[in-house]
Amino acid sequence: MAPCVAARQRPPAAPSPASAGISGRVSVPVLFDYLGDRRATVSYQLHGPADSPPVVADLPPVVVLGGISAGRRLAPTLEDPDDGWWPGVVGSGTVLDPSRHRLLGIDYLGGENEGAGLLRPVTSHDQARALAAVLDRVHAPRASLVGASYGGMVALAFAELFPERVSRLVVLCAAHRTHPMATAWRSVQREAVRLGVQAGRSADGLSLARALAMTTYRSAAEFEERFSPQPLPFVAPGRCSPRFPVEEYLHARGADFASRFDPERFLALSESIDLHRTEPRSLPSSALLVSVTSDALVPPWLVDRLVAQGGDGAGHVVVESPFGHDAFLKEVEHVSAFVRLGLALDDVEASR
């Protein structure tokens, strides 16, 4: 059984100052698993220490990959002040400090793409091929990868396709395949989106899908602690339905997601999760995998199975947390510790 440690939540880090970084786009041929040869456009963002240009071959990057709503924006730059999708883990003073490490983020392929039309279906291996093309563009023959959720699937697919290009691998809340129950939940989400599109209410369909997804990202224990079971005060008794605190939360999260996503992109990336498969024997011996006790989407036993069927040397740590699948976003302290361990950053920094 993998070691289990209790997690403590740390307050989010303060906003990071702008770092040295560049944004770019590369149009590359990709041999898609289902779509065949297509030329697709991949957007990326690359950060590096101020005393070294971001594009240098002798400073291997750390590729940072998140869930389907994550993207290339990892830390603020002068041209892009967005704090990024992983505050507390990436940013000034964090374990992945862009002033000390060369960091690379990409936007996933899926949905409408410039020059390629509609990209559906796409797979985690398709994303890995696109990532390899970006690494070629920034002159990086090798890289370490940190992937969480869908990003962990892409990282595993990259390690399977390009083992010679992987220095270190840290995977959080992802395994070599999906769980059928998780696929069941996502299939209902996709149907909600399709019905919304058919009814001319795409945003409502996306909002409903995201609301359902939030119930799978978190745990029953957290919801019990966080939300009152009592209804909110009735605005107009007899003329409206009761509303509950957890319902308001889900509605807000769904509406926020619908404001920044489109149906085709959601469908493509949701499908891509369920299409994900890698051979356990392709797991690098340098890999460190992290799972969460309350993660209903990627239960620890599934990650245990990946490690057991994979090669010797890979490690697996189980984190005890009430935050479910979203623990990789919420448990900053423990995630940072495991990223540092998995990337051997203490050894890297001692050698400087």
N, C-alpha and C positions, 0 to 999 in steps of 0.2 A: 504494500500500500504506500502511496506517495506521502511524504511528510505533510502535515497539516499545521498551519499557523493561523492564529487569530489576527484579524486586520483591525487597524485603527484608522478612522477617517481623519485627515488633516484638512484644515481650511484651504481653499484654493489660493494659489500663489498670487501675489500682486501682479498687475499688468506688466508685461515685459517691455523694456525699451526696444526700439528698432535695432535690428542687427544687420550685419553685412549679409546681403543675399541678392539673388537674381531670380527672376521669373522667366520662363521660356515655354515655347511650344515646339513640338517636333512632329512632322508628318512622316510616318514610317509605314512600310508594308508589314502587315501582320497576317500570319497564317492562322485564321480562327478555326476552332474545333468544328463548328457547325456552319459557319458562313464562308469558309474558304479564304482565298486571298483577297484582302481589302487593304487599302491605304487609309490609315486612321490618324487623327490628330490627338496627341497627348500633351496636356499641359502639366507643367511641373514647377516646383519652387525649390531652390537650392540655397542653403546657408553654409557659411564657413567662417572660421576665425578671421578677425579683422586684419591680422598680420599675414594672411595667406589668401590668395584669390580662391573663390569657391571652386573653380574648375582647375584642379590640379590632380594629376594621376597618382602622385605618391601620398595622397591623403585620402584613403578609402572612406566613402561616405557610410553613414547609417541611414538606411531607408526606413521611414516611419509610415506605417500603414494602419488605418483605422477602419471603422465600420462603414456601412454604405453611405452614411451622411457625412463622413469625413472627406478630406480632399488634400490638395497640395499645400494649403496654408497651414504651416506649422508654427510660425512665430512672426511677429510684426517686422516689416521692413519699411524703409523710407517711402517706397512706392505703394506698399500695401500694409496699412496699420492693423489689420485683423490679428487678434491675439492667437489665432489658431485653434484647432479642435481639441488639443490635449493640454490645457493649462495645468501647471503643477508638475508635469512630467517633461514637457518641452518648453523652454523659455529661459530667460536670464536667471542664473542661480539654481537651475534645476539639474536633474541627472543628465538630461540631453540639452545642454546649454549650447545654443548656436554660436556663442563666442568662443567655444572650446572644441566643438565637434562639427564636422561637415555633415549636414543633415539634408535629406532629400525626401520630398513629398510629391505625390502625383494625384491627378484627378483620374478616377476610374473611367474606363470605357463603358458605354451602355446608353441606350436611348439614341437620340439624334446626335450624329457626329459630323463635324465639318469634313467634307470630302468623301465620307463613307456612307452617308444616308443613315438609315435606322440600323442600329447594331443590337439585334436580339435574335437568338440568345447569345450571350457571352459566357465564358467560363473563367474560373480562377486561373487556369492555364493561359487563357487569352490575355488576362491582365498581366500575368508574369512575363509574357512575350513583349508586351508593350513596355513594361518596366525595364526589361533588358535593353530595349532600343533607347530608352532615356539614359540609362547608364552608359551606353556607348556614346551618346551625344555629349555627356559630361566627362568623358574619358575616365571611366571607372570600370576597370576589368573585374574587380571584386568589390563586394560590399557586405556589411552586416545588415541584418534585417530585424526590425521590431514590428510585429504585426499583431493587432488585436481584433477580435471578432472576424468580420469578413477579411480584414487585412491580414489576420493570421492565416486564413485559408490561402490567400494570394502568396504569402511568404512561403508556405509549405509547397505550393505549386511551383514557385520559383526554385526552391531547393531541389525539387524533383527534376525539373527541366535543365537547370544550370548548376549542378552541384559544385562544379569547379569555380563558380563565381561567388560562393557563399563563404564568408569568413566566420561569422557567428549568427545564431538564429535564436530569437526570443519570441515565443508565440503565446498569446494570452487569449483564453476563452475561444479556442478553435481546436479542431481535430481534423483527422484525415477524411471524415465523411460527416454528413448531417444525421441527426436523430429523426426517425420517422414522425415522432410527435411534433418536433419543431417544424418539419415540412408541412404537417397538417395545419398548424397555426398560420404559417406563411401563405399556404394555399388559400385560406379564407381571406387573408388580407388582400391577396391579389384579386380575388373575386370581387371584393368590395370596390377596388379601384376600377375594375372593368365595368361593373354596374354603374359606377359614378360617371365614367366616360360615356357609356351608352345613354345615360339619362341627361347628358349635358351638364353634369354637376361633378366635374373632375376633382375640384378642390375638396368637395365634401367626401368623395370616395377616398382620396388620399388621407384626409383628416381622420376618417373612421379607421382606415388601415393602420395608421400610426398609433391611434389610441389603443387598438387591440395589441399592437406590437409592444407598447409600453407595459402591458400586463405580463408580457413574457420576458421583458428585460429586467424587471425587478422581482422581488419575492413577496410571498404572502405575509411573511414576518415583518417586512418593512412597511407594507401597506397597513397592517394591523397597528403598528406603532405610530404611523404618520397621520392616518385619517380617522376622523370620527365616523362611526356607523350611522349617526343621526342625520336626518335630512336638513338641508339648509332652510331658513325661514321662507315660507310660501309668499310669493309676490302677489298672487291673485288666486286664493283658494277656490277650487271649483272650476277654474278656467285655465289652469296650467298643471303640468306634471311636476311631481317632486323632483328636486335635484339634490345630489349628494356631494360632499367635498371631493371624494375621489373622482366623481364624474366631471367636476369642474377642472380638476387637474388634467384628466385625460383629454378633455376638450381643448384646453389651452395648448397642450403638447401637440395634439393633432393639427390644430390651426397653424401653429408655428411651422411645422414641417411642411404643410401644404403650401405655405407662402414661399418656400424656397426649393421645392422639388417639382418635377413634372411626372405625369403618369408613366410615360414610356421608360424614363430612366429608372423609376422605382420598380417597374415590372422586370426590367432587364437585370437589375442588381439583385432583386429578391429571387428571381429564377436562378441566377448565378450561384447564390448560396446553396440552393438545393441540388444544383448540378455538380457541386464540388466533390471531387474524389482524388485522393493521392494514395500511392502505395506506401504503407508504413515503413517498408524497408528503405525508402528513399530519405527517411529522417536522418539528418546529419548527427554525428556523434557529439557535435558541439552545441546541439540544441538544448534550450531550456524551455519547458512548457509550464504554463501556470493556469490552473483551473480554480473554480470557486464552488464551495459547498452548495450554495443556493442557486446555482446557475441551472435553470430548467432547459435552456437551449443546448448547452454543451456540458453535460454532467461530467464530473471528474472520472467516473468509471470509463467513459468513452476515451478520454485522454490517456488513462491508464492502459487501455487496450492498444492505442497507437504506440505508446512507448514500449509495451511488452512485445509487440510484433515488429518493432523497428530494430535498428542496429544498436549495438552496445554503446554506452556512454551518454546518451541523452538523459536529461533529468526532468522530473515532474514534481512540482510543488502545488499543494492544494491550500488555498486561502479560505479561511472561515470568515464569511461576511454576509450581512443581510441584504446586500445590494444586488444579488443575482448576477445576471450577465453584464450589467452596467458597472460591476465592481472595478473593471479596468479603467473606468472614468472617475470613480468615486474614491477608491482606496489609493490615494496618491502616494502615501508613505511606503506601503508595501510594494506597489507596482514599481516605484522608483528603485527600491532596494533590489528587486529581482532583475530589472533592466540593467542595473549596474553590475550585478553578479553575472548575468548571462552574456553581457558584452565584454566582461573582464575589464571594465573601465579602470579599476584600481591599478591593474597591470599597465594599461595603456598610459595612464597619467603619470605613473611612477617612471616610465621610460622616457618621458619628455625632459 
